[in-house]
Amino acid sequence: MNKEYSRKAVTTGVSFGSALAMVISYTAWHSIPWAIFHGILSWVYVLYYAISY
């Protein structure tokens, strides 16, 4: 596997995870500060939300 391809996939995954976490957070809590915080947590919050709800 090419290193550049791997790096691009990781960057895209992190960006998508952050965006997804922020959308889920804003939809659930209607708070921009919480959405930013959950965006920083990224996939951790997405997995938490999927397991909890």
N, CA, C and O atoms as a Tripos MOL2 file, in Angstrom:
@<TRIPOS>MOLECULE
protein
  212   211    53     0     0
PROTEIN
NO_CHARGES

@<TRIPOS>ATOM
      1 N           0.8500   -1.1750    0.0000 N.3       1 MET1
      2 CA          0.0000    0.0000    0.0000 C.3       1 MET1
      3 C           0.8960    1.2380    0.0000 C.2       1 MET1
      4 O           1.9070    1.2800    0.7010 O.2       1 MET1
      5 N           0.5350    2.2050   -0.7580 N.am      2 ASN2
      6 CA          1.2790    3.4400   -0.8980 C.3       2 ASN2
      7 C           1.1110    4.3160    0.3490 C.2       2 ASN2
      8 O           0.0000    4.4550    0.8610 O.2       2 ASN2
      9 N           2.2090    4.9060    0.8400 N.am      3 LYS3
     10 CA          2.1430    5.7470    2.0360 C.3       3 LYS3
     11 C           1.2700    6.9770    1.8160 C.2       3 LYS3
     12 O           0.5300    7.3830    2.7120 O.2       3 LYS3
     13 N           1.3530    7.5670    0.6340 N.am      4 GLU4
     14 CA          0.5510    8.7560    0.3380 C.3       4 GLU4
     15 C          -0.9400    8.4160    0.3670 C.2       4 GLU4
     16 O          -1.7410    9.1940    0.8840 O.2       4 GLU4
     17 N          -1.3130    7.2670   -0.1800 N.am      5 TYR5
     18 CA         -2.7020    6.8200   -0.1710 C.3       5 TYR5
     19 C          -3.1810    6.6090    1.2630 C.2       5 TYR5
     20 O          -4.2930    7.0020    1.6140 O.2       5 TYR5
     21 N          -2.3450    5.9930    2.0820 N.am      6 SER6
     22 CA         -2.6970    5.7530    3.4800 C.3       6 SER6
     23 C          -2.8840    7.0610    4.2250 C.2       6 SER6
     24 O          -3.8420    7.2130    4.9840 O.2       6 SER6
     25 N          -1.9830    8.0030    4.0190 N.am      7 ARG7
     26 CA         -2.0610    9.2960    4.6930 C.3       7 ARG7
     27 C          -3.3320   10.0340    4.2870 C.2       7 ARG7
     28 O          -3.9850   10.6530    5.1270 O.2       7 ARG7
     29 N          -3.6840    9.9720    3.0090 N.am      8 LYS8
     30 CA         -4.8890   10.6440    2.5130 C.3       8 LYS8
     31 C          -6.1480   10.0020    3.1060 C.2       8 LYS8
     32 O          -7.0940   10.7050    3.4600 O.2       8 LYS8
     33 N          -6.1600    8.6810    3.2120 N.am      9 ALA9
     34 CA         -7.3070    7.9690    3.7770 C.3       9 ALA9
     35 C          -7.4910    8.3160    5.2500 C.2       9 ALA9
     36 O          -8.6190    8.5080    5.7060 O.2       9 ALA9
     37 N          -6.4090    8.3970    5.9850 N.am     10 VAL10
     38 CA         -6.4930    8.7480    7.4010 C.3      10 VAL10
     39 C          -6.9920   10.1720    7.5720 C.2      10 VAL10
     40 O          -7.8440   10.4290    8.4220 O.2      10 VAL10
     41 N          -6.4780   11.0970    6.7820 N.am     11 THR11
     42 CA         -6.9080   12.4870    6.8600 C.3      11 THR11
     43 C          -8.3930   12.6170    6.5270 C.2      11 THR11
     44 O          -9.1230   13.3390    7.2070 O.2      11 THR11
     45 N          -8.8310   11.9310    5.5020 N.am     12 THR12
     46 CA        -10.2430   11.9710    5.1170 C.3      12 THR12
     47 C         -11.1130   11.3590    6.2070 C.2      12 THR12
     48 O         -12.1760   11.8950    6.5210 O.2      12 THR12
     49 N         -10.6800   10.2530    6.7840 N.am     13 GLY13
     50 CA        -11.4350    9.6010    7.8580 C.3      13 GLY13
     51 C         -11.5660   10.4760    9.0780 C.2      13 GLY13
     52 O         -12.6260   10.5100    9.7020 O.2      13 GLY13
     53 N         -10.5100   11.1850    9.4320 N.am     14 VAL14
     54 CA        -10.5500   12.0840   10.5730 C.3      14 VAL14
     55 C         -11.4940   13.2480   10.2850 C.2      14 VAL14
     56 O         -12.2820   13.6320   11.1490 O.2      14 VAL14
     57 N         -11.4230   13.8030    9.1000 N.am     15 SER15
     58 CA        -12.2990   14.9190    8.7350 C.3      15 SER15
     59 C         -13.7610   14.4940    8.7330 C.2      15 SER15
     60 O         -14.6180   15.2100    9.2500 O.2      15 SER15
     61 N         -14.0460   13.3440    8.1580 N.am     16 PHE16
     62 CA        -15.4180   12.8520    8.1090 C.3      16 PHE16
     63 C         -15.9280   12.5450    9.5070 C.2      16 PHE16
     64 O         -17.0730   12.8540    9.8370 O.2      16 PHE16
     65 N         -15.0780   11.9360   10.3290 N.am     17 GLY17
     66 CA        -15.4660   11.6240   11.7060 C.3      17 GLY17
     67 C         -15.7830   12.8730   12.5060 C.2      17 GLY17
     68 O         -16.7450   12.8940   13.2740 O.2      17 GLY17
     69 N         -14.9830   13.9070   12.3340 N.am     18 SER18
     70 CA        -15.2240   15.1740   13.0380 C.3      18 SER18
     71 C         -16.5320   15.8020   12.5810 C.2      18 SER18
     72 O         -17.3330   16.2440   13.4050 O.2      18 SER18
     73 N         -16.7480   15.8440   11.2830 N.am     19 ALA19
     74 CA        -17.9780   16.4330   10.7480 C.3      19 ALA19
     75 C         -19.2050   15.6550   11.2140 C.2      19 ALA19
     76 O         -20.2120   16.2490   11.6000 O.2      19 ALA19
     77 N         -19.1220   14.3490   11.1800 N.am     20 LEU20
     78 CA        -20.2350   13.5120   11.6190 C.3      20 LEU20
     79 C         -20.5270   13.7210   13.0940 C.2      20 LEU20
     80 O         -21.6880   13.8370   13.4880 O.2      20 LEU20
     81 N         -19.4890   13.7680   13.9080 N.am     21 ALA21
     82 CA        -19.6690   13.9910   15.3460 C.3      21 ALA21
     83 C         -20.3180   15.3450   15.6210 C.2      21 ALA21
     84 O         -21.1910   15.4560   16.4820 O.2      21 ALA21
     85 N         -19.8900   16.3750   14.8870 N.am     22 MET22
     86 CA        -20.4660   17.7080   15.1000 C.3      22 MET22
     87 C         -21.9350   17.7630   14.6970 C.2      22 MET22
     88 O         -22.7420   18.3980   15.3770 O.2      22 MET22
     89 N         -22.2820   17.1090   13.6060 N.am     23 VAL23
     90 CA        -23.6840   17.0960   13.1630 C.3      23 VAL23
     91 C         -24.5540   16.3450   14.1570 C.2      23 VAL23
     92 O         -25.6310   16.8170   14.5210 O.2      23 VAL23
     93 N         -24.0990   15.1850   14.5970 N.am     24 ILE24
     94 CA        -24.8650   14.4060   15.5860 C.3      24 ILE24
     95 C         -25.0260   15.2130   16.8700 C.2      24 ILE24
     96 O         -26.1170   15.2820   17.4350 O.2      24 ILE24
     97 N         -23.9360   15.8210   17.3260 N.am     25 SER25
     98 CA        -23.9680   16.5890   18.5630 C.3      25 SER25
     99 C         -24.9160   17.7750   18.4550 C.2      25 SER25
    100 O         -25.7240   18.0030   19.3550 O.2      25 SER25
    101 N         -24.8280   18.5310   17.3670 N.am     26 TYR26
    102 CA        -25.7010   19.7030   17.2280 C.3      26 TYR26
    103 C         -27.1660   19.2840   17.1310 C.2      26 TYR26
    104 O         -28.0450   19.9570   17.6690 O.2      26 TYR26
    105 N         -27.4230   18.1840   16.4530 N.am     27 THR27
    106 CA        -28.7940   17.6880   16.3320 C.3      27 THR27
    107 C         -29.3460   17.2700   17.6950 C.2      27 THR27
    108 O         -30.5110   17.5200   18.0060 O.2      27 THR27
    109 N         -28.5030   16.6330   18.4960 N.am     28 ALA28
    110 CA        -28.9570   16.1440   19.8000 C.3      28 ALA28
    111 C         -29.0280   17.2520   20.8500 C.2      28 ALA28
    112 O         -29.9860   17.2990   21.6220 O.2      28 ALA28
    113 N         -28.0410   18.1390   20.8960 N.am     29 TRP29
    114 CA        -27.9300   19.1120   21.9880 C.3      29 TRP29
    115 C         -28.2520   20.5530   21.5880 C.2      29 TRP29
    116 O         -28.4610   21.3870   22.4680 O.2      29 TRP29
    117 N         -28.3000   20.8730   20.2980 N.am     30 HIS30
    118 CA        -28.5680   22.2400   19.8170 C.3      30 HIS30
    119 C         -27.6210   23.2550   20.4390 C.2      30 HIS30
    120 O         -28.0380   24.3410   20.8420 O.2      30 HIS30
    121 N         -26.3370   22.8940   20.5160 N.am     31 SER31
    122 CA        -25.3320   23.7510   21.1290 C.3      31 SER31
    123 C         -24.0590   23.7250   20.2870 C.2      31 SER31
    124 O         -23.4840   22.6630   20.0480 O.2      31 SER31
    125 N         -23.6260   24.9000   19.8420 N.am     32 ILE32
    126 CA        -22.4060   24.9820   19.0400 C.3      32 ILE32
    127 C         -21.1660   24.6220   19.8560 C.2      32 ILE32
    128 O         -20.3120   23.8950   19.3490 O.2      32 ILE32
    129 N         -21.0270   25.1030   21.1100 N.am     33 PRO33
    130 CA        -19.8370   24.7010   21.8850 C.3      33 PRO33
    131 C         -19.7290   23.1840   22.0780 C.2      33 PRO33
    132 O         -18.6360   22.6250   21.9940 O.2      33 PRO33
    133 N         -20.8610   22.5190   22.3370 N.am     34 TRP34
    134 CA        -20.8180   21.0560   22.4690 C.3      34 TRP34
    135 C         -20.4700   20.4040   21.1380 C.2      34 TRP34
    136 O         -19.7470   19.4080   21.1070 O.2      34 TRP34
    137 N         -20.9720   20.9510   20.0490 N.am     35 ALA35
    138 CA        -20.6630   20.4040   18.7300 C.3      35 ALA35
    139 C         -19.1640   20.5070   18.4440 C.2      35 ALA35
    140 O         -18.5700   19.5730   17.9050 O.2      35 ALA35
    141 N         -18.5570   21.6300   18.8000 N.am     36 ILE36
    142 CA        -17.1080   21.7830   18.6050 C.3      36 ILE36
    143 C         -16.3470   20.7840   19.4640 C.2      36 ILE36
    144 O         -15.4140   20.1340   18.9920 O.2      36 ILE36
    145 N         -16.7470   20.6660   20.7270 N.am     37 PHE37
    146 CA        -16.0900   19.7190   21.6390 C.3      37 PHE37
    147 C         -16.1980   18.2870   21.1120 C.2      37 PHE37
    148 O         -15.2110   17.5510   21.1050 O.2      37 PHE37
    149 N         -17.3850   17.8980   20.6740 N.am     38 HIS38
    150 CA        -17.5710   16.5450   20.1530 C.3      38 HIS38
    151 C         -16.8530   16.3560   18.8230 C.2      38 HIS38
    152 O         -16.4340   15.2440   18.5010 O.2      38 HIS38
    153 N         -16.7040   17.4330   18.0420 N.am     39 GLY39
    154 CA        -15.9180   17.3630   16.8140 C.3      39 GLY39
    155 C         -14.4610   17.0710   17.1050 C.2      39 GLY39
    156 O         -13.8070   16.3520   16.3510 O.2      39 GLY39
    157 N         -13.9430   17.6280   18.2030 N.am     40 ILE40
    158 CA        -12.5650   17.3410   18.6100 C.3      40 ILE40
    159 C         -12.4280   15.8740   19.0090 C.2      40 ILE40
    160 O         -11.4200   15.2360   18.7060 O.2      40 ILE40
    161 N         -13.4340   15.3430   19.6820 N.am     41 LEU41
    162 CA        -13.4030   13.9260   20.0760 C.3      41 LEU41
    163 C         -13.5880   13.0020   18.8740 C.2      41 LEU41
    164 O         -13.1500   11.8510   18.9000 O.2      41 LEU41
    165 N         -14.2270   13.4970   17.8350 N.am     42 SER42
    166 CA        -14.3840   12.8110   16.5670 C.3      42 SER42
    167 C         -15.0650   11.4520   16.6890 C.2      42 SER42
    168 O         -16.1940   11.3730   17.1730 O.2      42 SER42
    169 N         -14.4030   10.3900   16.2610 N.am     43 TRP43
    170 CA        -14.9970    9.0580   16.2080 C.3      43 TRP43
    171 C         -15.3680    8.5130   17.5810 C.2      43 TRP43
    172 O         -16.2460    7.6570   17.6880 O.2      43 TRP43
    173 N         -14.7150    8.9950   18.6270 N.am     44 VAL44
    174 CA        -15.0540    8.5380   19.9820 C.3      44 VAL44
    175 C         -16.5130    8.8810   20.2820 C.2      44 VAL44
    176 O         -17.2570    8.0450   20.7950 O.2      44 VAL44
    177 N         -16.9190   10.1120   19.9600 N.am     45 TYR45
    178 CA        -18.2980   10.5170   20.2020 C.3      45 TYR45
    179 C         -19.2640    9.7790   19.2790 C.2      45 TYR45
    180 O         -20.3570    9.4070   19.7060 O.2      45 TYR45
    181 N         -18.8910    9.5660   18.0520 N.am     46 VAL46
    182 CA        -19.7510    8.8440   17.1100 C.3      46 VAL46
    183 C         -20.0210    7.4290   17.6250 C.2      46 VAL46
    184 O         -21.1640    6.9720   17.6190 O.2      46 VAL46
    185 N         -18.9790    6.7430   18.0670 N.am     47 LEU47
    186 CA        -19.1550    5.3940   18.6130 C.3      47 LEU47
    187 C         -19.9820    5.4040   19.8960 C.2      47 LEU47
    188 O         -20.8360    4.5390   20.0950 O.2      47 LEU47
    189 N         -19.7300    6.3780   20.7610 N.am     48 TYR48
    190 CA        -20.5180    6.5120   22.0000 C.3      48 TYR48
    191 C         -22.0050    6.6960   21.6710 C.2      48 TYR48
    192 O         -22.8630    6.0380   22.2600 O.2      48 TYR48
    193 N         -22.2980    7.5860   20.7360 N.am     49 TYR49
    194 CA        -23.6880    7.8600   20.3630 C.3      49 TYR49
    195 C         -24.3400    6.6140   19.7590 C.2      49 TYR49
    196 O         -25.4970    6.3110   20.0500 O.2      49 TYR49
    197 N         -23.5960    5.8980   18.9220 N.am     50 ALA50
    198 CA        -24.1430    4.7000   18.2860 C.3      50 ALA50
    199 C         -24.4450    3.6070   19.3170 C.2      50 ALA50
    200 O         -25.4350    2.8870   19.1860 O.2      50 ALA50
    201 N         -23.6210    3.4890   20.3080 N.am     51 ILE51
    202 CA        -23.8260    2.4630   21.3400 C.3      51 ILE51
    203 C         -24.9360    2.8680   22.3020 C.2      51 ILE51
    204 O         -25.7320    2.0290   22.7230 O.2      51 ILE51
    205 N         -24.9920    4.1560   22.6510 N.am     52 SER52
    206 CA        -25.9420    4.6330   23.6550 C.3      52 SER52
    207 C         -27.3580    4.7690   23.1260 C.2      52 SER52
    208 O         -28.3140    4.5290   23.8630 O.2      52 SER52
    209 N         -27.5140    5.1530   21.8500 N.am     53 TYR53
    210 CA        -28.8620    5.4270   21.3420 C.3      53 TYR53
    211 C         -29.1970    4.5150   20.2460 C.2      53 TYR53
    212 O         -30.2920    4.5940   19.6900 O.2      53 TYR53
@<TRIPOS>BOND
     1     1     2 1
     2     2     3 1
     3     3     4 2
     4     3     5 am
     5     5     6 1
     6     6     7 1
     7     7     8 2
     8     7     9 am
     9     9    10 1
    10    10    11 1
    11    11    12 2
    12    11    13 am
    13    13    14 1
    14    14    15 1
    15    15    16 2
    16    15    17 am
    17    17    18 1
    18    18    19 1
    19    19    20 2
    20    19    21 am
    21    21    22 1
    22    22    23 1
    23    23    24 2
    24    23    25 am
    25    25    26 1
    26    26    27 1
    27    27    28 2
    28    27    29 am
    29    29    30 1
    30    30    31 1
    31    31    32 2
    32    31    33 am
    33    33    34 1
    34    34    35 1
    35    35    36 2
    36    35    37 am
    37    37    38 1
    38    38    39 1
    39    39    40 2
    40    39    41 am
    41    41    42 1
    42    42    43 1
    43    43    44 2
    44    43    45 am
    45    45    46 1
    46    46    47 1
    47    47    48 2
    48    47    49 am
    49    49    50 1
    50    50    51 1
    51    51    52 2
    52    51    53 am
    53    53    54 1
    54    54    55 1
    55    55    56 2
    56    55    57 am
    57    57    58 1
    58    58    59 1
    59    59    60 2
    60    59    61 am
    61    61    62 1
    62    62    63 1
    63    63    64 2
    64    63    65 am
    65    65    66 1
    66    66    67 1
    67    67    68 2
    68    67    69 am
    69    69    70 1
    70    70    71 1
    71    71    72 2
    72    71    73 am
    73    73    74 1
    74    74    75 1
    75    75    76 2
    76    75    77 am
    77    77    78 1
    78    78    79 1
    79    79    80 2
    80    79    81 am
    81    81    82 1
    82    82    83 1
    83    83    84 2
    84    83    85 am
    85    85    86 1
    86    86    87 1
    87    87    88 2
    88    87    89 am
    89    89    90 1
    90    90    91 1
    91    91    92 2
    92    91    93 am
    93    93    94 1
    94    94    95 1
    95    95    96 2
    96    95    97 am
    97    97    98 1
    98    98    99 1
    99    99   100 2
   100    99   101 am
   101   101   102 1
   102   102   103 1
   103   103   104 2
   104   103   105 am
   105   105   106 1
   106   106   107 1
   107   107   108 2
   108   107   109 am
   109   109   110 1
   110   110   111 1
   111   111   112 2
   112   111   113 am
   113   113   114 1
   114   114   115 1
   115   115   116 2
   116   115   117 am
   117   117   118 1
   118   118   119 1
   119   119   120 2
   120   119   121 am
   121   121   122 1
   122   122   123 1
   123   123   124 2
   124   123   125 am
   125   125   126 1
   126   126   127 1
   127   127   128 2
   128   127   129 am
   129   129   130 1
   130   130   131 1
   131   131   132 2
   132   131   133 am
   133   133   134 1
   134   134   135 1
   135   135   136 2
   136   135   137 am
   137   137   138 1
   138   138   139 1
   139   139   140 2
   140   139   141 am
   141   141   142 1
   142   142   143 1
   143   143   144 2
   144   143   145 am
   145   145   146 1
   146   146   147 1
   147   147   148 2
   148   147   149 am
   149   149   150 1
   150   150   151 1
   151   151   152 2
   152   151   153 am
   153   153   154 1
   154   154   155 1
   155   155   156 2
   156   155   157 am
   157   157   158 1
   158   158   159 1
   159   159   160 2
   160   159   161 am
   161   161   162 1
   162   162   163 1
   163   163   164 2
   164   163   165 am
   165   165   166 1
   166   166   167 1
   167   167   168 2
   168   167   169 am
   169   169   170 1
   170   170   171 1
   171   171   172 2
   172   171   173 am
   173   173   174 1
   174   174   175 1
   175   175   176 2
   176   175   177 am
   177   177   178 1
   178   178   179 1
   179   179   180 2
   180   179   181 am
   181   181   182 1
   182   182   183 1
   183   183   184 2
   184   183   185 am
   185   185   186 1
   186   186   187 1
   187   187   188 2
   188   187   189 am
   189   189   190 1
   190   190   191 1
   191   191   192 2
   192   191   193 am
   193   193   194 1
   194   194   195 1
   195   195   196 2
   196   195   197 am
   197   197   198 1
   198   198   199 1
   199   199   200 2
   200   199   201 am
   201   201   202 1
   202   202   203 1
   203   203   204 2
   204   203   205 am
   205   205   206 1
   206   206   207 1
   207   207   208 2
   208   207   209 am
   209   209   210 1
   210   210   211 1
   211   211   212 2
@<TRIPOS>SUBSTRUCTURE
     1 MET1         2 RESIDUE 1 A MET
     2 ASN2         6 RESIDUE 1 A ASN
     3 LYS3        10 RESIDUE 1 A LYS
     4 GLU4        14 RESIDUE 1 A GLU
     5 TYR5        18 RESIDUE 1 A TYR
     6 SER6        22 RESIDUE 1 A SER
     7 ARG7        26 RESIDUE 1 A ARG
     8 LYS8        30 RESIDUE 1 A LYS
     9 ALA9        34 RESIDUE 1 A ALA
    10 VAL10       38 RESIDUE 1 A VAL
    11 THR11       42 RESIDUE 1 A THR
    12 THR12       46 RESIDUE 1 A THR
    13 GLY13       50 RESIDUE 1 A GLY
    14 VAL14       54 RESIDUE 1 A VAL
    15 SER15       58 RESIDUE 1 A SER
    16 PHE16       62 RESIDUE 1 A PHE
    17 GLY17       66 RESIDUE 1 A GLY
    18 SER18       70 RESIDUE 1 A SER
    19 ALA19       74 RESIDUE 1 A ALA
    20 LEU20       78 RESIDUE 1 A LEU
    21 ALA21       82 RESIDUE 1 A ALA
    22 MET22       86 RESIDUE 1 A MET
    23 VAL23       90 RESIDUE 1 A VAL
    24 ILE24       94 RESIDUE 1 A ILE
    25 SER25       98 RESIDUE 1 A SER
    26 TYR26      102 RESIDUE 1 A TYR
    27 THR27      106 RESIDUE 1 A THR
    28 ALA28      110 RESIDUE 1 A ALA
    29 TRP29      114 RESIDUE 1 A TRP
    30 HIS30      118 RESIDUE 1 A HIS
    31 SER31      122 RESIDUE 1 A SER
    32 ILE32      126 RESIDUE 1 A ILE
    33 PRO33      130 RESIDUE 1 A PRO
    34 TRP34      134 RESIDUE 1 A TRP
    35 ALA35      138 RESIDUE 1 A ALA
    36 ILE36      142 RESIDUE 1 A ILE
    37 PHE37      146 RESIDUE 1 A PHE
    38 HIS38      150 RESIDUE 1 A HIS
    39 GLY39      154 RESIDUE 1 A GLY
    40 ILE40      158 RESIDUE 1 A ILE
    41 LEU41      162 RESIDUE 1 A LEU
    42 SER42      166 RESIDUE 1 A SER
    43 TRP43      170 RESIDUE 1 A TRP
    44 VAL44      174 RESIDUE 1 A VAL
    45 TYR45      178 RESIDUE 1 A TYR
    46 VAL46      182 RESIDUE 1 A VAL
    47 LEU47      186 RESIDUE 1 A LEU
    48 TYR48      190 RESIDUE 1 A TYR
    49 TYR49      194 RESIDUE 1 A TYR
    50 ALA50      198 RESIDUE 1 A ALA
    51 ILE51      202 RESIDUE 1 A ILE
    52 SER52      206 RESIDUE 1 A SER
    53 TYR53      210 RESIDUE 1 A TYR
